[in-house]
């Protein structure tokens, strides 16, 4: 009898009855001395679950997969911009080639420049400024071929870099003519190298390298 009673008492002590009252959960611990009940708010529990779910979702969205997707989108945009730039550059080159092909007279003027620079260079290398001066010409002779050269240079120059080289060429050529006339070998050599380099760079920029002989 006593044993049965103790067994029953232990069952009551361990049991935790749960009741629902007015949308609230009431959990009760039944002990020998008293019954302790605690109100659990279901909305708080649901809110905790919702916060946990949203947090997990945000973490998953801001993970490696999302960054990889953004990187792929940016890379695709860069590829499109590069492709567009390549197309525009190709169109410009084709347009320039069309202008060059239709500029037979101007190409002839430039071929004369190549010839004169070549002859002047050979003469200056031998310190023969008399021959260099006769090739360059003086007065009207010089201004005539230089003027024709500039007609061609200006017509076939489109980019700022090309126009800069034209200015450098004209400035160096003027120094070359002046130095040769003054019989200044050192200054003549410096001016010749500068003018020849500017002209060669200009022909490279404009695509005329293969059109002119002697370069």
C-alpha positions in Angstrom: 0.0 0.0 0.0 2.7 2.4 1.0 4.7 1.4 -2.1 1.7 2.2 -4.4 1.2 5.6 -2.8 4.9 6.5 -3.3 4.7 5.5 -6.9 1.6 7.6 -7.5 3.2 10.6 -5.7 6.3 10.3 -8.0 4.1 10.3 -11.1 2.4 13.5 -10.0 5.7 15.1 -9.2 7.1 14.3 -12.7 4.0 15.1 -14.7 3.6 18.5 -16.3 0.0 19.0 -17.3 -0.7 21.6 -20.0 -3.9 23.7 -20.4 -5.1 26.2 -23.0 -7.0 29.2 -21.7 -7.9 32.3 -23.8 -5.3 31.5 -26.6 -2.6 31.1 -23.9 -0.7 28.0 -23.1 -0.5 27.2 -19.4 2.1 24.7 -18.3 1.9 23.4 -14.7 4.4 21.5 -12.6 2.6 19.5 -10.0 4.6 18.8 -6.9 3.7 17.4 -3.6 3.6 20.8 -1.9 2.1 23.0 -4.7 1.2 23.3 -8.3 3.3 25.9 -10.3 1.9 27.1 -13.6 3.6 29.3 -16.2 1.9 31.2 -19.0 3.6 30.8 -22.4 2.7 33.4 -25.1 2.3 31.6 -28.5 2.8 34.8 -30.5 6.3 35.2 -28.9 7.2 31.7 -29.9 6.0 32.1 -33.5 7.8 35.5 -33.8 11.0 33.8 -32.7 10.6 31.2 -35.3 9.9 33.8 -38.0 13.0 35.8 -37.0 15.1 32.7 -37.2 13.7 31.8 -40.6 14.2 35.3 -42.0 17.8 35.4 -40.7 18.6 32.1 -42.3 17.1 33.4 -45.6 19.1 36.6 -45.5 22.3 34.7 -44.8 21.7 32.4 -47.6 21.0 35.3 -50.0 24.1 37.2 -49.0 26.3 34.1 -49.3 28.8 33.1 -51.9 26.2 32.2 -54.5 24.8 35.8 -54.6 28.3 37.3 -54.8 29.2 34.9 -57.6 26.0 35.9 -59.5 26.8 39.7 -59.1 30.4 39.1 -60.3 29.1 37.2 -63.3 26.8 40.1 -64.2 29.6 42.7 -63.9 31.9 40.5 -66.0 29.2 40.2 -68.7 28.8 44.0 -68.7 32.5 44.5 -69.1 32.6 42.0 -72.0 29.8 43.9 -73.7 31.5 47.2 -73.3 34.8 45.8 -74.6 32.9 44.3 -77.6 31.3 47.6 -78.3 34.6 49.4 -78.2 36.2 46.8 -80.6 33.3 47.4 -83.0 33.7 51.2 -82.9 37.4 50.9 -83.4 37.0 48.6 -86.4 34.5 51.1 -87.9 36.9 53.9 -87.5 39.7 51.9 -89.1 37.6 51.1 -92.1 36.5 54.7 -92.5 40.2 55.8 -92.3 41.2 53.2 -94.8 38.5 54.5 -97.1 39.8 58.1 -96.8 43.4 56.9 -97.5 42.3 54.9 -100.5 40.6 57.9 -102.0 43.5 60.3 -101.2 45.9 59.4 -104.0 47.2 62.9 -104.4 47.8 63.4 -100.7 49.6 60.1 -100.5 51.9 61.3 -103.2 52.7 64.4 -101.2 53.6 62.2 -98.2 55.8 60.0 -100.3 57.8 63.1 -101.3 58.3 63.8 -97.6 59.7 60.3 -97.1 62.1 60.8 -100.0 63.3 64.1 -98.8 63.8 63.0 -95.2 65.7 59.9 -96.4 68.1 62.1 -98.5 68.5 64.7 -95.8 69.3 62.0 -93.2 72.0 60.5 -95.4 73.6 63.9 -96.0 73.5 64.9 -92.3 75.1 61.5 -91.3 78.1 62.5 -93.5 78.0 66.1 -92.0 77.2 67.3 -95.6 74.8 70.1 -94.7 75.2 71.6 -98.2 73.5 68.6 -99.8 70.9 68.5 -97.0 70.1 72.1 -97.7 69.7 71.6 -101.4 67.2 68.7 -100.7 65.2 70.7 -98.2 65.3 73.8 -100.4 65.1 77.4 -99.4 62.4 80.0 -99.5 59.6 79.2 -101.8 61.0 75.7 -102.6 60.8 74.7 -99.0 57.4 76.2 -98.3 55.9 74.5 -101.4 56.6 70.9 -100.4 56.0 71.6 -96.7 52.7 73.2 -97.6 51.6 70.2 -99.7 52.8 67.8 -96.9 50.6 69.7 -94.4 47.5 69.4 -96.7 47.9 65.7 -96.6 48.8 65.5 -92.9 45.7 67.6 -91.9 43.4 65.7 -94.2 44.4 62.3 -92.9 44.6 63.2 -89.2 41.5 62.6 -87.1 42.5 61.8 -83.5 44.1 64.2 -81.1 47.2 62.0 -80.9 47.7 62.2 -84.7 47.3 65.9 -84.7 49.9 66.2 -81.9 52.4 64.3 -84.0 51.7 66.7 -86.9 52.5 69.7 -84.7 55.7 68.0 -83.5 56.7 67.2 -87.1 56.2 70.7 -88.3 58.1 72.2 -85.3 61.0 69.8 -85.7 61.1 70.3 -89.5 61.3 74.1 -89.0 64.2 73.6 -86.6 65.9 71.3 -89.1 65.7 73.8 -92.0 67.0 76.6 -89.8 69.9 74.5 -88.4 70.9 73.3 -91.8 70.9 76.9 -93.1 73.1 78.0 -90.2 75.4 75.1 -90.8 74.9 73.7 -87.3 75.6 70.0 -87.6 74.7 69.0 -84.0 71.4 70.9 -84.0 70.6 69.6 -87.5 71.0 66.0 -86.4 68.8 66.5 -83.3 66.1 68.2 -85.4 66.3 65.5 -88.0 65.8 62.7 -85.5 62.9 64.5 -83.9 61.1 65.3 -87.2 61.6 61.8 -88.6 60.4 60.1 -85.4 57.2 62.3 -85.4 56.5 61.5 -89.0 57.0 57.8 -88.6 54.8 57.7 -85.5 52.1 59.6 -87.4 52.1 57.1 -90.3 51.8 54.3 -87.7 48.8 55.9 -86.0 47.0 56.6 -89.3 47.7 53.2 -90.9 49.9 54.6 -93.7 53.0 52.6 -93.0 52.2 50.0 -95.6 51.1 52.7 -98.1 54.4 54.6 -98.3 57.7 53.3 -99.5 60.9 53.8 -97.6 59.6 53.6 -94.1 
